[in-house]
């Protein structure tokens, strides 16, 4: 894991030092940034593990957890700078595949320290034999990379312009919504007209703007009786006033089978003195919705319920 990575020289891990930055060189062995600075205090140094002479400029930040992967990536980049032929440079596909296989063999040998001297000789021989083609392909790649970089910079610039334009439009829309909202509030506060008609006028103006949303609308100005003006455009996003055309709800009491005497009503509890022997509720209980009269009514209902209950005569009318 990443936290287990440690510098082989000072043994510092990323767990103990989260800001630890491991560096890797051409040999594939890692050192932390502090150890690299100490290694080159005298101007030159060698790898503590393989004793290969190193250069300070060849150290780079380790991107992968496995140092061997870092070494192979570095070797691959270095080899492909010279072995830069394309498929069009070969007469047959077999020759091109043999060329790619040779590249992979060279990279494998250098990554695993196999026949390093012979492999480097093959690389130098290839450079001498294909010097002109290597330079030609490098120039071609340089032009292509330059064009690609220019295209990316242009796209980045256009994206930044679009972002700024969207930010300006969003800011302008927020300001306009705030102005219109304040105008509507002022109209509702100071106008003598009906509030419902004012809101309907406001909503009709918004609806008219929405119908023209496909065409950039001209600023629409609405003036109320109080003289306050506000503009409407397709950018308005006020929530519509909800309208409920359904019939009003009619409460129907739920029939209850008491099987006992009819309990007194809530007013009778107070007038007949039932509540005189019940503790009065406190202010905190009253705030929570509790009242002594309701508690007394519930107690009487429970006491009287079921007094006339007779399972054998359940379907017969009760005689009071």
Secondary structure, DSSP 8 states (H G I E B T S, - for coil): -GGG-B-TTT--BTTT-TT--EEE-TTS-EEEHHHHHHHTTTS-EE-TTT--EE-GGG-EE--SSSHHHHHHHHHHHHHHTT----GGGSSSHHHHHHHHHHHHHHHHHHHTTSSHHHHHHHHHHHHHHTHHHHHHHHHHHHHHHHHHHHHHHHHHHHHHHHHHHHHHHHHHHHHHHHHHHHHHHHHHHH--S-HHHHHHHHHHHHHHHHHTTTS----EEEE-TTS-EEEE-TT----------S-------------S-----HHHHHHTTGGGGS----HHHHHTT--HHHHHHHHHHHHHTTTT--GGGTTS----
